[in-house]
Amino acid sequence: MAAQAQDITGDVDAGKSKAEMCIGCHSIPGYQNSFPEIHKVPKISGQSEKFIATSLAAYKKGDRKHPTMRGIAGSLTDQDMADLAAFYASHADKTAAEAPRAASVEVAALIEKGACASCHGANFSKPIDPSYPKLGGQHADYLFVALKSYTVQGNNFVGRSNGIMAGIASQFSPAEMRALAKYLSTVEGELKVVPQSRFK
């Protein structure tokens, strides 16, 4: 059902016109979400088309639980998702450094334990599969909430269904998740917030 599975081609211009429902959160620098706890909404400009389309499909299906995003994604067709994905991916105009800034000994051990680089790339901006997210430079508080969500079970409003990430995230304490998230947020990456004209 996902747009990427049907090889639907996204249109940047169409995505720009459809992004009206997105810009109220994702195009305001520093904008915060209060559910399930206060955190900055993720930077999505610069993510890959496949990741954005896959994420929207997961919200629509309910594999990613978030009432607001479920409502928005539920109103989208596969073509809508592909167009929005093309629009936000088109904002990529920089390339992350091949080697990220050095992590502390403690955080390096956590990265090794979670094998983070094996999926998200040595610089956390070149995932081995474009349906995986770029992490470098993402908001720390969002990364923490996202990591925690993989460990939630039996909640109708919070949580993410992903067996691999559930297993990885369950290895870490909340403090360790925060340490990982804080480090990843400081890594130079390709993600950003692109304000639209009404918010500049």
trRosetta pair geometry for C-beta under 8 A, 3 or more apart (Angstrom, degrees):
i j d omega theta_ij theta_ji phi_ij phi_ji
1 5 6.9 48 47 51 26 137
1 57 6.6 153 102 -154 91 118
1 61 7.4 132 76 -76 137 114
1 78 7.1 -146 168 -79 60 119
2 5 4.5 93 65 -1 86 107
2 6 7.4 -177 91 -1 49 86
2 53 6.4 108 178 142 98 97
2 54 6.1 23 -158 -110 145 58
2 57 3.8 -2 -110 -111 91 172
2 78 7.1 127 171 -126 24 104
2 81 7.7 -99 -161 107 65 156
3 6 6.2 -74 -158 43 33 99
3 8 4.6 -78 -168 47 86 125
3 10 7.5 58 154 -65 142 98
3 53 4.4 -98 59 -165 117 127
3 56 7.8 18 3 73 120 118
3 57 6.7 -151 4 -60 78 120
3 78 4.1 157 -90 -171 78 83
3 79 7.1 154 -121 -68 117 22
3 81 4.4 -162 -24 85 139 114
3 82 4.2 -163 177 -55 143 93
3 85 7.2 -176 81 6 146 141
4 7 7.5 36 -174 -75 39 34
4 8 7.6 -89 -77 37 25 83
4 49 7.7 142 -90 124 109 90
4 50 5.1 71 -108 -132 149 81
4 53 4.9 133 -37 99 99 136
4 54 6.1 -24 12 -62 138 84
4 57 7.9 -107 16 -13 91 146
4 82 7.6 154 -63 -96 57 93
4 131 7.1 -166 75 -88 169 108
6 78 6.0 31 39 164 138 154
8 78 5.4 143 -11 137 160 105
8 79 5.8 -130 -177 -95 142 60
8 82 4.3 -124 108 -51 110 159
9 82 6.6 107 110 162 15 138
9 86 7.9 49 167 -71 59 141
10 14 7.7 -145 -177 65 66 110
10 15 6.2 33 175 -53 109 126
10 49 6.0 -162 22 -150 143 127
10 53 7.5 -138 -57 -69 132 125
10 79 8.0 153 -107 -166 61 54
10 81 8.0 -92 -95 108 114 50
10 82 3.6 -152 -77 153 87 77
10 83 4.8 177 -154 -84 85 30
10 84 7.4 -96 -146 38 130 35
10 85 5.2 -132 -77 68 163 90
10 86 3.0 -178 116 -29 121 120
10 87 7.5 -114 159 -16 123 66
11 14 3.8 58 86 17 114 114
11 15 6.3 175 87 -16 57 85
11 82 7.8 59 6 115 61 95
11 83 5.1 -16 51 -118 73 94
11 86 6.1 131 50 71 12 155
12 15 5.6 -58 -149 36 29 113
12 16 6.5 34 153 -26 65 101
12 83 7.7 -172 -76 -162 12 68
12 86 4.9 -113 -74 133 61 106
12 87 5.2 128 -149 -91 59 59
12 90 4.8 59 -124 -47 125 155
13 16 5.6 -46 -150 26 33 114
13 17 6.9 27 154 -12 62 102
14 17 6.0 -59 -156 38 35 106
14 18 6.3 24 151 -12 68 113
14 83 4.2 -76 101 -144 105 136
14 86 8.0 49 59 63 89 128
14 87 7.9 -125 78 -54 54 113
15 18 5.6 -64 -143 44 33 106
15 19 6.1 48 155 -42 68 103
15 83 3.8 -173 -70 153 77 73
15 84 4.7 161 -144 -88 100 27
15 85 7.1 -118 -115 40 142 37
15 86 5.1 -174 -24 67 148 87
15 87 2.8 -154 116 -30 126 116
15 88 7.3 -115 159 -12 137 67
15 90 7.9 149 71 6 139 124
16 19 5.7 -46 -149 14 29 119
16 87 5.1 171 -58 -128 59 128
17 20 7.2 -14 171 -24 43 101
18 21 7.3 -33 165 19 63 100
18 80 5.8 -173 -165 -149 156 87
18 83 5.6 82 24 104 143 126
18 84 5.7 -95 96 -70 120 90
18 87 7.6 -170 55 -12 93 151
19 22 4.6 -62 -162 43 72 117
19 23 5.7 78 140 -41 94 95
19 27 7.8 88 152 -40 118 133
19 84 6.2 136 -82 -126 81 88
19 87 5.7 -133 -50 117 129 157
19 88 7.7 142 -107 -57 130 89
19 196 7.5 171 112 -74 120 142
20 23 6.4 -46 -139 17 28 110
21 24 7.5 -51 -175 14 31 108
21 72 5.9 159 146 -139 129 112
22 25 6.8 -82 -175 49 48 88
22 26 5.0 -25 164 33 91 124
22 27 7.1 89 117 -19 79 103
22 44 7.9 -80 -178 59 130 146
22 72 7.7 108 -81 -173 72 148
22 84 6.8 130 -35 -148 150 123
23 26 6.4 -79 -112 62 29 79
23 27 3.8 -18 -151 21 76 136
23 28 7.7 100 163 -31 65 79
23 196 4.5 -22 -145 7 143 139
23 198 7.5 94 130 51 138 109
23 199 6.8 -164 163 -9 106 133
24 27 7.5 26 -20 41 15 94
24 28 7.2 -2 -180 -18 31 120
25 28 6.9 -77 -156 26 17 105
25 31 5.6 -170 -156 120 51 144
25 33 7.0 37 -151 -73 124 99
25 41 4.7 120 164 -66 102 174
26 31 7.7 -108 -70 58 16 136
26 41 5.8 -111 -86 124 61 131
26 42 7.5 -14 -117 77 98 61
26 43 7.8 121 -157 -130 88 31
26 44 5.4 -24 -154 25 137 116
26 45 7.6 143 159 -29 108 87
26 88 7.9 -32 144 -111 146 127
26 193 7.1 -161 170 -133 58 87
27 193 6.6 146 -136 -178 33 89
27 194 6.3 -43 -127 85 88 59
27 195 5.3 111 171 -129 86 38
27 196 4.6 15 167 -5 157 91
27 199 5.5 141 122 40 98 150
28 31 3.8 78 84 -48 108 124
28 193 7.4 -59 75 180 21 136
28 195 6.9 66 -100 -113 35 89
28 199 5.2 -115 -93 -160 76 145
29 193 4.9 154 -92 89 68 146
29 195 6.4 -48 -24 -62 94 109
30 40 6.5 -81 -151 -119 35 117
31 40 6.8 103 76 -149 47 74
31 41 5.5 -13 94 18 98 113
32 38 5.6 15 171 -167 128 87
32 39 6.5 166 -151 89 86 19
32 40 5.5 -61 -98 -92 68 48
32 41 7.1 177 -128 -19 18 75
33 38 7.3 169 86 -141 47 42
33 39 5.9 -18 58 66 90 71
33 40 7.4 78 11 177 81 10
33 41 5.1 98 -31 -72 109 82
33 68 7.9 -140 -141 36 120 149
34 37 7.5 -58 -173 178 46 19
34 38 5.3 -11 -117 -89 61 72
35 66 7.1 132 111 -152 113 86
35 67 7.1 -43 137 34 160 103
35 68 7.2 136 58 -5 137 114
36 145 7.0 162 46 -153 89 114
36 149 7.9 146 14 -90 130 98
36 157 7.4 128 -89 119 108 102
36 158 4.8 24 -62 -99 145 134
37 145 6.4 -161 52 -103 96 116
38 141 7.6 -30 116 168 65 145
39 139 7.0 137 172 122 91 129
39 141 3.9 -165 -135 133 91 107
39 142 5.1 143 153 -77 121 55
39 144 7.2 -155 -114 60 138 97
39 145 4.8 -119 -8 -20 167 140
40 139 4.1 -130 72 -152 123 165
40 141 5.7 106 14 61 82 113
40 142 5.5 -75 74 -39 75 107
41 139 7.9 92 75 19 25 152
41 142 6.9 67 -174 -95 13 132
42 138 6.2 -14 -145 -156 91 108
42 139 6.5 -141 -113 27 49 108
42 142 4.8 154 -80 175 76 156
42 146 7.7 53 -74 -55 128 133
43 46 7.0 -1 144 41 107 112
43 47 7.9 152 116 -37 71 99
43 137 7.2 -44 52 119 154 93
43 138 5.9 -149 37 -122 103 65
43 139 6.6 138 -14 -20 93 90
43 191 4.0 110 109 159 128 112
43 192 5.8 148 -163 64 130 3
43 193 5.5 -100 -115 -57 91 71
44 47 5.3 -53 -162 8 59 126
44 52 6.3 91 -173 -106 112 110
44 88 5.0 -29 130 -168 98 146
44 191 7.6 1 -73 -147 7 104
45 88 5.3 -121 -99 -161 51 80
45 91 3.7 -39 -169 83 102 155
45 92 7.7 -178 159 -56 68 55
45 191 6.8 119 75 -160 62 59
45 192 5.1 -54 85 73 114 73
45 193 6.4 133 22 -117 123 19
45 194 4.4 122 -93 -6 166 107
46 88 7.6 -69 9 159 34 79
46 89 7.4 69 -143 -135 9 41
46 91 5.4 -76 -51 94 65 95
46 92 4.4 112 -130 -89 64 76
46 93 8.0 -87 -98 13 98 59
46 94 7.8 -20 -124 46 130 84
46 134 7.0 -76 125 59 95 148
46 189 7.7 122 128 135 143 92
46 190 4.4 -174 177 134 125 83
46 191 4.5 -167 73 -104 129 40
46 192 5.6 88 -18 18 134 78
47 51 4.9 -103 167 80 111 128
47 52 5.4 127 98 -54 120 95
47 88 6.3 4 48 128 91 116
47 89 6.5 -78 85 -91 55 74
47 133 6.3 -39 -133 -137 117 78
47 134 5.9 -158 -114 26 67 102
47 191 6.6 31 -54 -104 75 99
48 51 4.6 93 60 5 88 102
48 52 7.1 -160 90 -5 46 85
48 89 5.8 34 -158 -116 26 120
48 127 7.6 -106 -2 42 137 119
48 130 4.2 -129 145 -166 160 96
48 131 7.7 -96 86 -71 127 25
48 134 7.2 123 -16 -23 87 103
49 52 6.1 -63 -152 38 30 107
49 53 6.1 21 158 -12 68 112
49 82 7.4 34 -178 -152 112 63
49 85 4.2 89 -156 145 69 109
49 86 5.6 23 -115 -80 120 53
49 89 4.3 -54 -60 -26 72 158
49 130 7.3 11 56 158 68 130
50 53 5.9 -58 -142 43 29 107
50 54 5.9 30 159 -20 66 112
50 85 7.4 93 -46 -176 16 142
50 129 7.9 -103 112 153 142 76
50 130 3.9 86 44 115 133 105
50 131 4.7 -81 139 -75 110 64
51 54 5.7 -58 -143 39 27 111
51 55 6.1 28 158 -22 64 108
51 85 7.9 158 65 -142 52 111
51 127 7.7 104 -71 34 128 153
51 130 6.2 -117 -33 158 84 63
51 131 5.6 144 -87 -153 58 30
51 132 6.5 -53 -98 76 112 17
51 133 5.3 122 -159 -88 143 58
51 134 7.6 -141 2 -3 170 73
52 55 5.8 -56 -147 35 28 111
52 56 6.4 26 156 -17 64 106
52 81 7.6 175 125 -179 84 80
52 84 6.6 -140 148 113 127 88
52 85 3.8 166 83 -118 117 84
52 88 5.5 141 -97 65 159 130
52 89 6.5 -132 5 -47 135 96
53 56 5.9 -54 -147 36 31 110
53 57 6.3 31 154 -18 64 107
53 81 4.8 100 -134 146 78 106
53 82 5.8 28 -104 -89 131 54
53 84 7.9 144 -84 71 69 88
53 85 4.2 -31 -48 -58 88 154
54 57 5.8 -56 -149 38 30 112
54 58 6.4 32 152 -22 64 106
54 131 4.4 78 -34 -149 164 99
55 58 5.6 -55 -149 34 32 112
55 59 6.6 32 152 -18 65 101
55 64 6.6 12 -162 -7 70 161
55 133 7.9 57 -64 -72 128 107
56 59 5.7 -51 -151 34 34 110
56 60 6.4 34 151 -19 65 106
56 73 4.8 177 -169 -122 72 110
56 76 6.2 -39 170 72 127 154
56 81 4.4 -175 90 -130 143 111
56 84 6.9 101 -63 75 157 134
56 85 7.4 -119 4 -59 131 101
57 60 5.6 -54 -148 36 33 113
57 61 6.2 27 155 -14 67 110
57 73 7.4 -165 -76 -172 15 127
57 78 7.8 30 -91 -113 108 78
57 81 6.3 61 -54 -153 81 166
58 61 5.8 -56 -141 43 30 107
58 63 4.2 -78 -158 69 87 109
58 64 4.2 69 124 -6 108 104
58 160 7.7 29 157 -146 134 91
58 161 7.8 -163 -161 53 108 90
59 62 7.7 41 -179 -72 27 25
59 63 7.8 -76 -55 55 23 70
59 64 4.8 -44 -78 72 63 109
59 66 6.5 -45 -129 46 107 97
59 69 4.4 -92 -143 138 143 103
59 70 5.4 -144 174 -87 85 50
59 72 7.4 -3 129 68 143 86
59 73 3.8 130 95 2 111 158
59 74 7.9 -105 125 -37 88 69
60 70 7.2 140 -99 -147 28 58
60 73 4.0 -125 -60 138 78 108
60 74 5.4 148 -131 -82 76 49
60 76 6.8 -107 -78 55 131 97
62 65 6.5 27 -167 -86 65 78
62 70 6.7 43 -96 -124 65 120
63 160 6.8 41 146 -160 70 61
63 161 4.2 -95 -153 49 79 110
63 162 7.4 85 167 -52 111 76
64 69 6.9 -44 114 106 112 137
64 70 8.0 -167 94 -73 74 83
64 149 7.9 41 -147 144 77 142
64 160 5.1 3 -112 -115 69 88
64 161 7.6 -116 -59 25 43 74
65 70 7.0 -3 -145 -55 47 126
65 149 7.6 -168 54 -166 88 116
65 155 7.0 168 98 102 161 90
65 156 7.0 -179 -149 156 141 31
65 157 5.7 149 159 166 118 19
65 158 5.6 -174 98 -119 119 5
65 159 4.8 32 29 52 128 70
65 160 7.0 -140 18 -71 77 47
66 69 4.1 39 85 30 115 112
66 70 6.1 169 74 -21 54 86
66 157 7.6 66 -113 176 26 66
66 158 7.6 53 -85 -107 61 53
67 70 5.7 -56 -140 34 24 113
67 71 6.4 24 161 -19 61 106
67 157 5.9 -14 -44 -145 99 98
68 71 5.9 -58 -155 34 29 110
68 72 6.5 21 153 -13 65 107
69 72 5.6 -53 -143 40 36 109
69 73 5.8 29 161 -13 70 110
70 73 6.1 -57 -137 44 25 104
70 74 5.9 33 159 -29 61 112
71 74 5.8 -55 -145 31 24 116
71 75 7.1 19 157 -17 57 105
72 75 6.3 -67 -165 31 31 106
72 76 7.1 28 146 -26 65 110
73 76 5.5 -58 -155 24 42 117
73 81 7.6 44 -144 -91 85 111
76 80 3.9 -138 -158 90 89 133
76 81 5.2 103 142 -54 132 82
76 84 7.5 -50 -137 -1 144 137
77 80 4.6 108 48 0 70 100
77 81 7.2 -133 95 -2 42 85
78 81 5.7 -52 -152 35 35 113
78 82 6.4 34 151 -19 66 106
79 82 5.6 -54 -148 38 34 111
79 83 6.2 34 154 -20 67 106
80 83 5.8 -58 -148 36 29 110
80 84 6.3 25 156 -15 65 108
81 84 5.9 -56 -145 39 29 108
81 85 6.1 32 154 -21 64 109
82 85 5.6 -55 -146 37 29 114
82 86 6.4 31 155 -21 64 105
83 86 5.8 -53 -149 34 30 111
83 87 6.5 32 152 -21 63 105
84 87 5.6 -53 -149 34 33 114
84 88 6.4 20 160 -8 67 106
85 88 6.4 -61 -145 42 28 100
85 89 5.9 24 159 -16 65 114
86 89 5.9 -60 -140 42 26 109
86 90 6.2 37 156 -34 62 106
87 90 5.8 -55 -156 22 26 115
87 91 7.9 32 148 -27 56 94
88 91 6.0 -39 -168 9 43 115
89 92 6.1 -22 180 -8 56 113
91 192 6.8 -133 143 62 123 103
91 194 5.0 -123 -133 -34 142 147
92 190 5.6 17 -136 170 95 120
94 190 5.7 -172 80 -124 82 74
95 190 6.7 -5 -120 -90 26 115
96 100 7.8 -9 166 -85 119 81
96 123 5.0 161 122 138 122 131
96 124 7.7 -109 158 71 164 67
96 125 3.6 105 16 41 152 161
96 126 7.4 -142 57 -33 120 88
96 134 7.8 173 -22 -162 143 126
96 136 5.5 78 -125 85 151 155
96 137 7.8 -149 -102 -10 118 122
96 187 7.7 30 -157 146 129 95
96 188 5.7 156 -143 113 83 81
96 189 5.0 -15 -93 -130 128 40
96 190 5.2 -90 -38 -38 96 88
97 100 6.9 141 80 -87 103 38
97 123 6.1 -170 87 -138 59 138
97 188 5.5 56 8 76 105 127
98 122 7.3 15 171 89 66 118
98 123 5.8 -136 -173 -52 22 137
99 122 7.1 -40 -108 134 54 113
99 123 6.4 -115 -97 -89 9 100
100 103 7.7 28 107 -39 117 89
100 122 7.4 -162 -3 140 97 65
100 123 4.9 152 -47 -139 88 62
100 124 6.0 37 -66 14 145 105
100 136 6.5 -143 -105 -113 121 123
100 187 4.4 -22 -148 -138 122 113
100 188 7.1 -178 -130 37 70 74
101 186 6.4 -68 56 124 139 101
101 187 6.0 -153 28 -109 91 62
101 188 7.1 102 -23 -5 100 88
102 108 7.8 -22 -178 -69 74 122
103 107 4.0 -118 177 93 116 112
103 108 4.4 155 86 -62 113 76
103 111 6.2 130 31 -9 170 138
103 183 5.2 33 -122 -157 103 144
104 107 4.7 84 51 14 83 100
104 108 6.7 -144 89 -9 38 89
104 183 7.5 -124 15 -93 87 126
105 108 5.7 -55 -144 36 26 114
105 109 6.5 30 154 -22 61 104
106 109 5.9 -57 -158 31 29 111
106 110 6.8 26 148 -17 63 104
106 179 6.7 -64 120 175 113 151
107 110 5.4 -51 -151 35 40 113
107 111 6.3 43 150 -21 69 102
107 179 5.5 -147 -93 151 93 105
107 180 6.5 154 -146 -93 93 52
107 183 4.6 124 -170 -53 153 155
108 111 5.6 -50 -147 35 33 113
108 112 6.4 35 152 -19 64 105
109 112 5.6 -53 -149 37 32 113
109 113 6.2 37 151 -23 65 106
110 113 5.5 -51 -146 34 32 114
110 114 6.3 15 160 -4 66 109
110 172 6.8 61 -152 -108 111 118
110 176 5.6 176 -118 -170 135 104
110 179 6.4 130 -1 95 164 116
110 180 5.4 -125 126 -74 137 102
111 114 6.2 -65 -145 48 26 99
111 116 4.8 -75 -152 29 75 122
111 117 6.5 50 168 -23 110 97
111 180 7.0 148 -71 -125 72 99
111 183 7.8 -93 -56 96 117 149
112 115 7.2 21 -176 -74 32 48
113 171 6.2 -163 147 136 115 143
113 172 7.9 131 102 -73 130 91
114 168 4.9 76 -150 -169 90 108
114 171 6.6 -175 -87 63 80 134
114 172 7.1 -8 -70 -46 121 121
114 180 7.4 36 8 -117 153 149
115 118 4.4 -19 168 16 97 127
115 119 7.2 77 123 -7 89 93
115 168 7.3 -109 47 -117 87 120
116 119 6.9 -81 -170 44 35 90
116 120 5.6 -27 167 30 77 121
116 124 7.2 -2 142 -98 113 99
116 135 7.7 -59 180 37 117 163
116 168 8.0 121 -79 -174 70 141
116 180 7.6 169 -67 -157 153 123
117 120 6.3 -78 -117 63 29 80
117 121 6.4 -61 -158 107 67 20
117 122 5.0 45 -163 -100 122 45
117 124 7.2 -76 -103 -66 71 71
118 128 7.4 -21 153 -22 52 137
119 127 6.2 -5 152 -147 65 87
119 128 5.8 -92 -144 21 42 109
119 129 7.5 -34 -160 22 82 93
119 132 5.6 -151 162 -146 99 162
119 164 8.0 126 -81 145 157 140
120 124 5.0 12 133 -131 117 60
120 125 7.9 39 163 -29 85 20
120 126 7.9 100 155 66 47 43
120 127 5.2 -35 -129 -96 42 81
120 128 8.0 -57 -43 -3 14 77
120 132 6.2 -134 -93 143 64 126
120 133 7.3 -14 -119 82 105 63
120 134 7.3 123 -163 -129 94 34
120 135 5.2 3 -168 4 146 120
121 124 5.9 -167 73 -65 88 13
121 125 6.0 -82 79 55 143 38
121 126 3.4 133 -123 66 154 71
121 127 5.6 -92 -23 -66 102 28
121 128 7.0 171 -65 -42 72 63
121 134 7.9 -15 29 -120 130 73
122 126 7.4 -7 35 53 68 112
123 126 6.1 55 51 8 97 100
123 136 6.2 -13 145 -57 74 151
123 187 7.1 163 180 174 65 124
123 189 7.9 158 143 -102 93 72
124 134 6.9 98 143 -169 64 64
124 135 4.4 -75 -180 67 108 98
124 136 3.9 130 94 -52 104 90
124 184 6.0 -157 -172 -138 162 94
124 187 5.4 60 53 107 135 160
124 189 6.7 -66 100 -94 96 115
125 134 4.7 33 -134 -150 58 112
125 135 7.4 -122 -71 46 53 56
125 136 4.4 -51 -54 27 97 129
125 137 7.8 30 -81 13 115 105
125 187 7.8 -160 -35 129 101 117
125 189 4.8 172 -83 -139 120 83
125 190 5.1 116 -157 0 128 104
126 134 7.7 38 -44 -109 26 96
127 130 6.6 141 78 -95 112 27
127 131 7.9 -120 118 60 144 39
127 132 3.6 -170 -167 81 148 111
127 133 6.8 117 -53 69 145 21
127 134 6.5 -119 -22 -75 102 57
128 132 6.9 36 48 26 64 144
129 132 5.0 92 69 -6 85 103
133 138 7.7 35 150 -64 126 150
134 138 7.5 156 109 -47 71 110
134 189 6.0 143 153 -170 114 122
134 190 5.9 -43 162 51 164 103
134 191 6.0 177 97 -47 118 105
135 138 5.4 -75 -162 7 48 125
135 143 6.9 78 -155 -114 98 126
135 184 4.9 -50 149 -169 109 131
135 187 7.5 43 108 58 82 135
135 189 7.2 -137 94 -103 38 150
136 184 6.4 -117 -100 -171 39 76
136 187 3.9 -91 -138 106 89 112
136 188 6.4 -1 165 89 122 31
136 189 2.8 160 105 -81 91 111
136 190 7.1 66 75 8 109 67
136 191 7.2 162 84 9 63 103
137 184 7.9 -85 -2 152 24 68
137 185 6.6 51 -149 -158 21 42
137 186 7.9 -55 -94 123 51 3
137 187 6.0 -102 -41 82 63 67
137 188 6.3 24 -62 -158 114 22
137 189 3.1 -139 11 35 113 109
137 190 7.3 163 39 26 138 31
137 191 5.0 177 91 50 110 96
137 192 7.7 -21 136 -67 136 60
138 142 6.2 -102 158 77 101 118
138 143 5.4 114 102 -60 116 108
138 184 6.4 -8 47 130 93 109
138 185 6.1 -87 78 -100 51 70
138 189 7.0 -14 -28 53 64 163
138 191 5.7 30 -78 60 69 162
139 142 4.1 74 77 11 106 110
139 143 6.7 -176 89 -12 54 84
139 185 6.1 20 -163 -119 18 119
140 143 5.7 -57 -148 36 31 111
140 144 6.4 34 155 -21 65 104
140 178 7.6 54 168 -160 107 64
140 181 4.5 109 -161 139 70 95
140 182 4.8 40 -138 -95 137 49
140 184 7.3 145 -104 66 70 81
140 185 3.7 -67 -58 -26 84 151
141 144 5.6 -49 -150 32 34 115
141 145 6.6 33 153 -16 65 104
141 181 7.3 108 -69 149 16 140
142 145 5.8 -57 -150 39 34 108
142 146 6.1 34 153 -20 68 108
142 181 8.0 176 69 -158 48 124
143 146 5.6 -55 -144 38 31 113
143 147 6.2 33 157 -20 65 105
143 180 7.4 -131 139 110 125 86
143 181 3.7 166 92 -132 114 99
143 184 5.7 161 -134 73 169 131
143 185 6.5 -143 7 -56 137 95
144 147 5.9 -54 -148 35 28 110
144 148 6.4 25 155 -16 63 108
144 174 7.9 56 -167 -162 107 76
144 177 5.4 108 -137 134 74 103
144 178 5.3 25 -111 -97 128 62
144 181 4.2 -78 -57 -17 77 170
145 148 5.8 -57 -148 39 30 111
145 149 6.3 39 153 -32 64 104
146 149 5.6 -50 -150 23 31 116
146 150 7.5 34 153 -23 59 95
146 160 7.5 24 -163 -17 68 149
147 150 6.3 -54 -168 20 36 110
147 151 7.8 21 145 -9 62 104
147 169 5.0 171 -175 -125 76 115
147 172 7.2 -29 165 70 130 138
147 177 4.6 180 102 -150 143 117
147 180 7.1 105 -79 79 163 129
147 181 6.6 -125 -1 -63 134 111
148 151 5.9 -66 -166 35 45 108
148 152 7.0 53 143 -36 73 99
148 169 7.2 -180 -90 -179 19 132
148 174 7.0 28 -95 -113 114 86
148 177 6.2 99 -60 157 80 168
149 152 5.6 -42 -154 12 44 118
149 158 6.1 -123 -127 174 90 83
149 159 5.5 171 -176 -122 78 26
149 160 4.7 69 125 -6 108 101
150 159 7.6 106 -103 -160 18 65
150 160 5.1 -40 -87 63 63 107
150 162 6.1 -55 -126 57 107 101
150 165 4.4 -106 -129 127 150 101
150 166 4.8 -151 168 -88 93 54
150 168 7.6 -2 120 63 154 83
150 169 4.0 122 79 18 122 154
150 170 7.7 -111 115 -39 97 75
151 166 6.6 139 -88 -146 44 70
151 169 5.1 -129 -48 118 95 116
151 170 5.4 140 -111 -86 101 72
152 155 5.1 -42 164 23 117 129
152 158 5.1 -62 150 117 170 95
152 159 3.7 -127 88 -91 110 94
152 160 7.7 84 46 15 99 59
153 159 6.8 117 -80 -125 26 146
155 158 4.6 -20 118 55 140 81
155 159 5.2 143 60 -24 102 120
160 165 7.0 -21 104 88 122 135
160 166 7.9 -162 89 -68 81 88
161 166 7.9 -17 -149 -47 35 127
162 165 4.1 27 102 32 121 110
162 166 6.0 163 82 -23 61 86
163 166 5.6 -54 -140 33 27 114
163 167 6.5 26 161 -18 62 105
164 167 6.1 -62 -159 34 27 108
164 168 6.5 19 151 -13 65 109
165 168 5.5 -55 -143 40 38 110
165 169 5.7 33 161 -17 72 109
166 169 6.2 -56 -137 41 24 105
166 170 6.2 28 160 -26 61 111
167 170 6.0 -56 -146 30 24 113
167 171 7.5 33 153 -29 55 98
168 171 6.2 -54 -173 14 36 113
168 172 7.9 11 147 -8 63 106
169 172 6.2 -69 -165 35 45 105
169 177 7.2 38 -153 -99 86 119
172 176 4.0 -134 -162 92 97 122
172 177 5.0 123 124 -57 130 78
172 180 7.0 -40 -141 -8 160 137
173 176 4.7 96 50 7 74 102
173 177 7.1 -133 95 -5 40 86
174 177 5.5 -52 -147 35 34 114
174 178 6.4 36 154 -20 66 103
175 178 5.7 -52 -151 34 32 113
175 179 6.5 34 150 -20 64 104
176 179 5.5 -51 -148 34 36 113
176 180 6.4 37 153 -18 66 103
177 180 5.8 -54 -150 37 32 111
177 181 6.1 30 154 -18 66 110
178 181 5.7 -56 -143 40 30 111
178 182 6.1 33 157 -23 65 107
179 182 5.8 -51 -144 33 28 112
179 183 6.6 26 156 -16 61 105
180 183 6.0 -60 -153 37 29 108
180 184 6.3 23 156 -15 67 110
181 184 5.9 -57 -144 39 30 109
181 185 6.3 33 157 -24 64 107
182 185 5.9 -56 -152 31 28 113
182 186 7.0 20 154 -15 61 108
183 186 6.0 -68 -160 35 34 107
183 187 7.0 43 148 -35 68 99
184 187 5.6 -41 -154 12 41 118
195 199 4.6 -132 -160 94 99 100
195 200 4.7 135 119 -82 130 67
196 199 5.6 67 57 24 69 102
196 200 7.4 -120 99 -34 27 88
197 200 5.8 -40 -144 3 33 116
